[in-house]
Each structure stands twice: as structure tokens, then as C-alpha cells.
């Protein structure tokens, strides 16, 4: 079974390296549906897995100067308290394991469908964010700080419960809120923000006893070389081919989890 986990880590890591997304979106449902891992354990383990794998990407972007640290701070001001409150609330309420599993699978299913739609229509949504519609620009500029904090808070809740959302969903919103920033800076900022968020949420799951460290080690053993290989091959595969395939897979998995 450990080799199965490692191969899964290799596959997901390769997809992440090729497309830039798909970590939590694929790993968590894969653990739940293929290996029968309890949803809470799948989410908790995947959160620490994401924190460790994205730390390397954040370090690279930081050295290249493609991280907008003020933006990262604004997102974290919303996401970290929201993640902490979510963890404390779930623990304090002593949610029944079956109810908690149902909450996770339902939230995960919805998050996957929204992630898939964000992948499919990212260009159209980005175009809206970069448009010159006066009222949109006026609202965005006037409420930018609040909108960024609320985006962080929503991501904090969503990521803590389902481990999905910090990647594709976060990127779409950032493209709309900060259309003047270069795309590479938004990507770097999104990755840098995901590290403390997934780490805090993952540590919260450690406190709740929903992290399998043996499983975590097996996943990392496969994912690290997978990301390395995928990042070298990614440029050779057209983005317009990869994204619809990945989005279709996510929609099918999301529907399966909801139903």
C-alpha cells in the first residue's frame, strides 16, 4: 500500500509540475476514493503535504523577486485567523466523525467543481478583471483591502475543511483584484501565501489527530521527483489541452463526492 501512495504522489506531483495546479484538488479525493482513507485524515495529511511541497516553490519565487509580500500579508491577515477559528470550532463542537466526514466530502465536492470552472474560464474571468469598466475599477480600488482580506478568510475556511482552494480559486480572484500585477508575481504570491495557510491548517489537524505521518512520508517520496519531472515537461504540452482535461476530471470527482 505504501508503494501505491508513493505512485499516487508521483502522479499528482507530475500533474502539479505540468499544470501548476491540482495538488489538493487531486490528492485528497484520490486518497478518499481510491485508498479509502477517512476524509478528515486525507485532508489533514494533504495539508501538511501541500505546505512542504509548496515551500520550495515559494523559496524560488522569493529569490526571483516574484512575490508581492504586502499582498501575501493581506491574504494571511484574513486566512490564518479564519483557519484557526475553523479548527477550534470543529474541535470545540466535537463534531461526530460521520457528520464531519460528510461535511468534508460535500465541501470538497463543491470546491472541486468551482476549481474546475475557474480552470476552464480563467481567461474570461481574468479579462473581466483587466477590463476598463469604470464601476468595476472604482469598486475594486475603493474596497481592495477589504476584498483581499475577505478572499483570504474564505480561502482559510475552505482550505482547512477541504484542503482545496488556495491554488486555482485563489489565483482567479487575485487576477481580478490585482490586474496590474504581472501574472508571475500573482502566482508567486499565491504559492507563498499557501505555505503558512496549509501549515497552520495542517498543524490544526495534527492537534485533532487527523494526520497520518506514514502516509505523508510515502506521498512526499513520490511527489518531489514527480514535480521535478513535470516542471521540465510542462512547457512541451499545450495549456489548452491540459486544462480542459484536468477540469473535466475535477468536475466528475466533485459530482461523485457530492452525490
NORKA-V43290 format. One record per pair of residues at least 6 apart in sequence whose ideal C-beta (glycine too) atoms are under 6 Angstrom apart, sorted by the first residue. I is the first residue (numbers start at 1). GAP is how many residues later the second one is. D is the distance in Angstrom with one decimal. If there is no record, write none. Layout:
# NORKA-V43290
i->{I/I}
gap->{GAP/GAP}
d->{D/D}
This chain:
# NORKA-V43290
i->{2/5/5/5/6/6/6/8/9/9/9/10/10/12/12/13/13/13/14/14/14/15/16/16/16/17/17/17/17/18/18/19/19/21/21/23/24/24/24/24/25/25/25/25/27/28/28/28/28/29/31/31/32/32/39/39/39/40/40/41/41/43/43/44/44/44/45/45/45/45/46/47/47/47/47/48/48/49/49/50/51/51/51/51/53/54/54/54/55/57/58/58/58/61/61/66/66/66/67/67/67/68/68/71/72/72/72/74/75/75/76/77/78/78/78/79/79/79/79/80/82/82/82/83/83/83/83/86/86/87/91/105/107/107/108/108/109/109/109/111/111/111/111/112/112/112/113/113/115/115/115/116/116/116/118/118/118/119/119/119/120/122/125/126/129/129/129/130/147/151/155/155/155/158/159/159/159/159/160/166/170/171/174/205}
gap->{216/210/213/214/212/215/216/22/210/213/214/212/216/14/15/210/213/214/212/215/216/7/6/7/211/210/213/214/217/212/216/223/227/146/147/27/22/26/139/140/87/90/139/225/19/14/15/18/135/224/6/11/7/10/62/65/66/60/170/169/171/61/120/161/166/167/166/167/170/171/117/116/151/154/155/154/168/167/170/148/144/147/148/151/170/137/140/141/140/134/133/134/137/6/127/118/119/122/121/122/125/117/121/118/117/120/121/74/77/118/120/72/71/74/75/73/76/77/118/120/71/74/75/73/77/117/118/71/74/117/117/152/54/55/54/149/145/148/149/47/51/53/54/138/141/142/138/141/53/54/135/131/134/135/50/51/54/49/124/128/127/50/47/49/46/47/50/49/30/22/10/11/15/7/6/7/38/42/41/28/20/19/12/6}
d->{4.8/5.9/3.7/5.6/5.0/4.9/3.9/5.6/3.9/3.1/3.9/3.6/4.2/5.0/4.9/3.4/2.6/4.3/4.1/5.7/4.1/4.6/5.3/5.1/5.6/4.3/2.2/4.1/6.0/4.3/4.1/5.3/5.9/4.5/4.7/5.4/5.6/5.8/4.1/4.6/5.9/5.3/5.3/5.6/5.0/5.1/5.8/4.8/4.9/4.7/4.2/3.9/5.5/5.0/4.5/4.0/5.5/5.8/4.2/5.1/5.4/5.8/4.6/2.9/3.8/4.3/5.3/5.1/5.2/5.2/4.5/5.2/4.8/4.9/3.6/3.8/5.8/5.8/5.2/4.3/5.7/4.1/4.0/5.6/5.9/5.4/5.1/5.2/5.2/4.7/5.0/4.3/5.0/5.0/3.2/4.9/5.1/3.9/4.4/5.4/4.8/5.4/4.7/4.9/5.3/5.0/4.8/4.3/3.9/4.5/6.0/5.8/4.0/2.8/3.9/3.8/5.2/3.5/4.9/5.7/4.2/3.2/5.1/4.1/4.5/5.3/4.7/5.2/4.3/3.3/5.7/4.9/4.8/4.5/4.2/5.5/4.4/3.5/3.7/5.9/4.8/4.1/5.5/4.7/5.6/3.4/5.8/4.0/4.6/5.7/5.7/4.1/3.9/4.5/4.6/5.4/4.4/5.4/5.1/4.4/4.7/5.8/5.2/4.3/5.1/3.2/4.7/4.1/5.8/5.0/5.3/5.7/5.6/4.0/5.1/5.2/5.8/5.7/4.3/4.2/5.2/5.4/4.8/5.2}
